Amino acid sequence: MSRRDPVVDLREIARLLERHGGQTRRAQTFRRAADTLAALDADVRADLDARRGWGTLAGIGETTNRVIAQAHDGRVPDYLADLQAADGPLAPPNPVMAALRGDLHTHTEWSDGSSPLEEMALEALRLGREYLAITDHSPRLRIANGLDRERRLAQLAEIGALNEALPGFTVFAGAEVDILDDGALDGDEDTLGRLDVVVASVHSKLAMDAAAMTNRMVAAIARPRTDILGHCTGRLVAGDRGTRAQSAFDAEVVFEACRHFGVAVEINSRPERRDPPTTCWRWPPTWAACSASTPTRTPRGNSASASTGPPGRPRRGSRPNGSSRVGSRNGWPSGWRSGPRGGDSLGFER
């Protein structure tokens, strides 16, 4: 029986873990093991194979060692076989899935993702996508290994090289940027101005007062560099990070601000998020978990994370679909107010 490549099997396990369970940390374990094996000198690798000594390597634990041994013996590793048996479409065929052309919110191993940038792009190609935005975290989110200016510029160079290597496919340079307490964006203006896509998200003080959270989110939406409002409630419903309650805010005001300023509202479909929840979109709306009050009309906004919009590299700092900004967006939206409930517009004023 011919040997299998354990590096390939370890990476496939990591891919399937992320694809179906949002198990990023566990996936990282398998991907690190693959990287450890791949980096070995050929003679060292041959010696380890001969004496089945893979478990002596740093980063190779009991489970990953078993995967390597079974692949070395020419077997499909049991761990991989179980994942493959459970694999299947993430959703039944539907018009939305058929229309998807790209994804505008992704993380790589540059921040808290577990996949290399190149591997992300190749997976997008495998899925039939036309473009992919790389939106690793901004510097303030240290727990997620956010990119400072120096690392961001290095990543921009790597993205440029990848675009040269993948004709017919576009990798957009982006960032998921923290919304600070006052609604400012985390990052210097020059660095943000070099990006194609900016996803603005709240990652701190998620339990703040609903009125304060509403002001904070609207202020960020009004910033000229904001293209997409990310995972607006911040909730976690599954996955290896546990669960987290969603934030409270006036969803009618926030989504109307997005409509007014041409900012997309992300539909984050990762299994552990599924954000915003359906309570934010039903008609008649039931907003108790999102709002400080109950509005009487349907919010209007755009979906973003997986996009049906046209590809093609946008102007730096503009949205990929080329839609124009509306109104003044210089800092805090002073003078904004919500109009009468049930009206056609919340009447954002300048």
C-alpha positions in Angstrom: 0.0 0.0 0.0 1.5 3.3 -1.0 2.0 6.0 1.6 -0.2 9.1 1.8 1.2 12.5 2.4 0.4 13.3 6.1 1.0 17.0 5.4 -1.9 17.1 2.9 -4.1 15.0 5.3 -3.4 17.3 8.3 -4.3 20.4 6.3 -7.5 18.8 4.9 -8.5 18.0 8.5 -8.0 21.7 9.4 -10.0 22.8 6.5 -13.0 20.6 7.3 -12.9 21.6 11.0 -13.3 25.2 10.0 -15.7 24.6 7.3 -18.3 22.8 9.4 -17.7 23.7 13.0 -15.9 27.0 13.2 -13.3 25.2 15.3 -10.4 27.5 14.6 -8.3 26.6 17.5 -8.5 22.9 16.9 -7.8 23.5 13.2 -4.7 25.5 14.1 -3.3 22.4 16.0 -3.5 20.3 12.8 -2.2 23.1 10.6 0.8 23.7 12.9 1.6 20.0 12.8 1.5 20.1 9.0 3.8 23.1 9.0 6.2 21.3 11.3 6.5 18.3 9.0 6.7 20.3 5.8 9.6 22.4 7.2 11.8 19.3 7.9 14.9 18.6 6.0 14.5 15.6 3.7 17.0 13.5 5.6 15.5 14.4 9.0 12.1 13.5 7.7 13.3 10.2 6.3 14.9 9.3 9.7 11.7 10.1 11.6 9.6 8.1 9.1 11.9 5.1 9.5 11.7 5.0 13.3 8.1 6.5 13.5 9.4 9.2 15.7 7.0 12.0 14.7 5.8 12.3 18.3 9.2 13.6 19.4 8.6 16.8 17.5 7.3 20.0 19.2 3.7 20.6 18.2 3.0 16.9 17.4 0.6 15.5 20.0 -1.1 12.2 20.4 -3.9 12.9 17.9 -1.8 14.5 15.2 0.8 11.7 15.6 -1.9 9.1 15.0 -3.0 10.9 11.8 0.6 11.0 10.6 1.2 7.3 11.4 -2.0 6.2 9.6 -1.2 8.3 6.5 2.4 7.0 6.5 0.9 3.4 6.5 -1.2 4.3 3.4 -4.5 4.6 5.3 -7.0 7.4 5.2 -6.6 8.7 8.8 -9.6 7.8 11.0 -9.9 11.5 12.1 -10.1 12.6 8.4 -12.4 9.8 7.4 -14.9 10.8 10.1 -14.9 14.4 8.9 -15.2 13.4 5.3 -18.2 11.2 6.1 -19.9 14.1 7.7 -19.0 16.6 5.0 -21.6 17.9 2.6 -23.1 21.2 1.4 -23.3 23.9 4.0 -26.8 24.7 2.8 -29.3 23.3 0.3 -29.2 24.7 -3.2 -30.8 28.1 -3.2 -30.7 31.3 -5.3 -28.5 33.2 -2.7 -25.8 30.5 -2.7 -25.9 30.4 -6.4 -25.4 34.1 -6.7 -22.4 34.4 -4.4 -19.3 35.8 -6.1 -17.0 36.6 -3.2 -16.5 37.1 0.5 -15.7 40.5 2.1 -14.8 39.5 5.6 -12.1 36.9 6.2 -9.2 36.3 8.6 -5.9 34.6 7.9 -3.0 33.4 10.1 -1.8 37.0 10.1 -4.3 37.7 12.9 -6.6 35.1 14.5 -7.4 32.9 11.5 -5.6 29.6 11.1 -5.1 29.5 7.3 -2.3 31.1 5.2 -3.4 33.9 2.9 -2.6 31.9 -0.2 -4.5 28.9 1.0 -7.6 31.1 1.6 -7.4 32.4 -1.9 -7.1 28.9 -3.4 -10.1 27.7 -1.4 -12.1 30.6 -2.6 -11.2 29.6 -6.2 -12.2 26.0 -5.4 -15.6 27.3 -4.3 -16.0 29.2 -7.6 -15.6 32.6 -6.1 -14.3 35.5 -8.2 -12.8 37.6 -5.4 -11.9 37.6 -1.7 -11.3 40.4 0.8 -8.6 39.7 3.4 -9.7 41.6 6.5 -7.4 40.8 9.4 -7.8 42.6 12.7 -6.6 46.1 13.5 -3.8 46.7 16.0 -5.9 47.4 19.1 -7.3 43.9 19.2 -4.1 42.3 20.6 -5.8 39.2 21.7 -6.5 38.5 18.0 -3.0 39.4 17.0 -4.1 42.6 15.3 -1.8 44.0 12.6 0.1 47.2 13.3 1.1 49.5 10.5 4.3 47.7 9.7 2.7 44.3 9.5 -0.3 45.7 7.5 2.0 47.1 4.9 3.8 43.8 4.6 0.5 42.0 4.1 -0.4 44.5 1.4 2.7 43.5 -0.4 1.9 39.8 -0.1 -1.6 40.4 -1.4 -0.2 42.3 -4.4 2.1 39.4 -5.2 -0.8 37.0 -4.9 -2.9 39.0 -7.3 -0.1 38.8 -9.8 0.0 35.0 -9.4 -3.8 34.5 -9.7 -5.0 36.1 -12.9 -8.7 36.3 -13.2 -9.2 36.3 -9.4 -9.0 39.3 -7.2 -7.8 39.5 -3.6 -8.9 42.7 -1.9 -6.7 44.3 0.8 -8.9 45.0 3.8 -9.1 45.1 7.5 -11.7 44.4 10.3 -11.2 47.6 12.3 -12.3 48.0 15.9 -15.0 50.5 16.7 -13.6 52.4 19.7 -15.8 53.6 22.6 -16.4 57.0 20.9 -17.1 55.6 17.5 -13.7 56.3 16.1 -11.9 53.6 14.0 -8.8 51.9 15.2 -6.0 52.7 12.8 -4.2 55.7 11.3 -5.7 57.5 8.3 -2.9 56.7 5.9 -3.0 53.0 6.5 -6.8 52.8 6.3 -6.6 54.8 3.1 -4.5 52.1 1.5 -7.2 49.5 1.9 -9.9 48.4 -0.5 -12.4 47.3 2.2 -12.9 48.4 5.8 -15.2 46.3 8.0 -16.0 48.2 11.2 -16.9 46.0 14.2 -17.5 46.3 17.9 -15.2 44.0 19.9 -15.1 45.6 23.4 -17.7 46.7 26.0 -20.4 44.7 24.2 -22.7 45.0 27.2 -22.7 48.8 27.3 -26.0 50.7 27.6 -28.2 50.5 24.4 -28.3 54.2 23.8 -24.5 54.5 24.2 -24.0 51.6 21.9 -26.3 53.1 19.3 -24.4 56.4 19.3 -21.1 54.5 19.1 -22.2 52.4 16.1 -23.7 55.4 14.2 -20.6 57.4 14.8 -18.5 54.6 13.2 -21.0 54.2 10.3 -20.6 57.9 9.5 -16.8 57.6 9.2 -15.6 58.1 5.6 -13.5 54.9 5.7 -16.3 52.5 6.9 -17.6 50.2 4.1 -19.2 47.4 6.1 -20.7 47.1 9.6 -19.5 43.8 10.9 -21.3 41.2 13.1 -23.5 43.9 14.5 -24.8 42.2 17.7 -21.5 40.6 18.6 -23.2 37.4 19.8 -21.6 33.9 19.8 -24.0 31.0 19.7 -21.7 28.0 19.3 -18.0 27.0 18.7 -14.9 26.6 20.7 -15.1 30.1 22.2 -18.3 29.4 24.1 -21.4 31.5 23.8 -22.0 35.3 24.3 -25.2 37.3 24.6 -25.8 39.9 21.9 -25.5 43.6 22.4 -28.4 45.9 22.8 -28.8 48.9 20.4 -31.5 50.7 18.5 -31.4 48.6 15.4 -33.8 50.9 13.4 -31.5 53.8 13.9 -28.3 51.8 13.2 -29.6 50.2 10.0 -31.1 53.4 8.8 -27.7 55.1 9.3 -26.2 52.3 7.1 -28.7 52.9 4.4 -28.1 56.7 4.6 -24.3 56.5 4.4 -24.1 53.6 1.9 -22.6 51.2 4.4 -23.3 47.5 4.0 -24.6 45.4 6.9 -22.7 42.2 7.1 -24.6 38.9 7.2 -22.0 36.9 9.1 -22.7 33.3 8.4 -20.0 31.7 10.5 -21.6 28.8 12.5 -20.7 30.4 15.8 -22.1 33.9 15.0 -25.0 33.8 12.6 -25.3 37.6 13.1 -27.5 39.5 12.8 -30.2 37.2 14.3 -33.5 36.8 12.5 -35.2 38.8 15.2 -33.5 41.9 13.6 -35.0 41.2 10.1 -38.5 39.7 10.5 -41.6 41.5 9.5 -43.3 42.5 11.7 -39.9 43.1 13.4 -39.3 41.8 16.9 -36.3 43.8 18.1 -36.3 43.2 21.8 -32.9 41.7 21.8 -31.4 44.3 19.6 -33.3 47.5 20.5 -34.0 49.8 23.3 -37.4 50.4 21.9 -39.7 48.7 19.4 -39.9 50.3 16.0 -42.8 49.8 13.6 -41.1 49.4 10.2 -38.6 47.2 8.5 -35.0 48.3 8.5 -33.2 48.8 5.2 -29.6 47.7 4.7 -27.2 45.7 2.5 -25.7 42.3 3.2 -22.0 42.0 2.9 -20.0 39.1 4.2 -20.6 36.8 1.3 -21.2 39.2 -1.6 -23.2 39.0 -4.8 -21.8 42.3 -6.0 -19.5 42.7 -9.0 -15.8 42.1 -8.6 -13.0 44.3 -9.8 -10.6 46.3 -7.7 -12.2 49.4 -6.2 -10.7 52.7 -5.5 -8.8 52.6 -2.2 -11.1 53.4 0.6 -14.3 52.9 -1.4 -16.8 50.0 -1.4 -16.2 47.1 -3.8 -19.5 47.7 -5.4 -18.6 51.3 -6.1 -21.6 52.8 -4.4 -21.2 56.4 -3.4 -21.1 58.0 0.0 -24.1 60.0 1.1 -23.9 63.0 3.3 -21.2 64.4 5.4 -19.0 61.8 7.2 -16.4 63.8 9.0 -16.1 62.3 12.5 -19.0 62.1 15.0 -22.3 62.6 13.3 -23.3 65.7 15.2 -26.9 66.7 14.8 -28.2 63.3 13.8 -31.6 62.5 15.1 -34.1 59.8 14.5 -37.3 60.8 12.8 -40.8 59.7 13.8 -41.3 55.9 14.2 -42.9 54.5 11.1 -41.7 57.3 8.8 -39.9 56.7 5.5 -36.6 58.0 6.9 -35.1 58.5 10.3 -34.1 61.9 9.0 -30.3 62.0 9.6 -29.4 65.7 9.6 -26.2 67.6 9.2 
